[in-house]
Amino acid sequence: MTEEASKRYEEIQSKIEKSISPYITVKISMPEGVDKEAFLKLENNPKFIESLKKYAKKWLKQKISSKF
């Protein structure tokens, strides 16, 4: 598969995945004063990911309730 075809395949696959199970990708800059290795490990830490999901849900609920 050519590089162009591979990129196109990944784009289509991502669209399908998002329509079946929506998700977002967020870039978080490393805060000053933290260990780089520990910070990078957060990306694959299930507890950290779950904390972010809970925070996102809480934040969205507050945004919705503040409209009324």
Secondary structure, 3 states (H helix, E strand, C coil): CCHHHHHHHHHHHHHHHHHHCCCCCCCCCCCCCCCHHHHHHHHHCHHHHHHHHHHHHHHHHHHHHHCC
